[in-house]
Amino acid sequence: MPAEYTQGDQFRGARIHLCDLSGLEIRDCDVTGLKIVDCYGGNVSLGGFEREAEHHRYAVRDPTVLQAGARTE
């Protein structure tokens, strides 16, 4: 069974490099400032984002993702 971390801040400001994060699930967490850069994989799902204020921004900066059918609303 995979490790489970709840109600903590042990990953705040962490940098994860060259790791296998297959099956990683992040739920009900503050991901302000989260960056995922130069990663690969399949069956990736991002969902359930809520905007608390108008100044929040979510960006996908890769034309490959947009070509795969992501909505650009």
C-alpha positions in Angstrom: 0.0 0.0 0.0 1.4 3.5 -0.9 2.3 6.0 1.8 -0.4 8.5 2.7 0.3 12.0 3.9 -2.5 14.1 5.4 -2.8 17.6 7.0 0.8 18.5 6.8 3.2 20.8 5.2 6.2 18.5 4.7 6.2 19.1 0.9 5.9 22.9 1.0 8.6 24.4 -1.1 9.9 21.0 -2.1 11.6 20.3 -5.4 11.2 16.8 -6.8 13.6 15.8 -9.6 14.0 12.6 -11.6 11.5 10.6 -9.6 8.8 8.1 -10.6 5.6 9.7 -9.5 3.4 7.2 -11.4 0.0 6.9 -9.7 0.5 10.1 -7.6 -2.8 11.5 -6.4 -3.1 15.0 -4.9 -6.5 15.8 -3.4 -7.9 18.8 -1.5 -4.6 20.5 -1.3 -3.5 24.1 -1.8 -1.4 24.0 -5.0 -0.7 27.7 -5.2 2.5 28.2 -7.2 2.7 24.5 -8.3 4.9 24.0 -11.4 5.1 20.8 -13.4 7.9 21.3 -15.9 9.4 18.9 -18.5 7.5 15.8 -17.3 6.0 13.0 -19.3 3.2 10.5 -18.9 -0.2 9.4 -20.0 -3.7 9.4 -18.6 -3.1 12.7 -16.6 -6.1 14.3 -15.2 -6.5 17.8 -13.8 -9.9 18.6 -12.5 -12.0 20.2 -9.8 -10.1 23.5 -9.7 -12.0 26.3 -8.0 -11.3 30.0 -8.5 -11.5 31.9 -5.2 -10.6 35.3 -6.7 -10.3 36.8 -10.2 -6.5 37.2 -9.9 -5.9 33.4 -9.8 -4.5 32.0 -13.1 -4.2 28.5 -14.5 -2.1 28.1 -17.6 -1.2 25.2 -19.9 1.8 26.3 -21.9 2.3 23.5 -24.3 0.7 23.3 -27.7 0.8 19.5 -27.7 -1.7 19.5 -24.8 -4.0 21.9 -26.6 -3.9 19.7 -29.8 -5.0 16.7 -27.7 -8.4 18.3 -27.2 -8.1 20.5 -24.1 -10.6 23.3 -24.0 -9.2 26.8 -24.1 -12.0 28.7 -22.5 
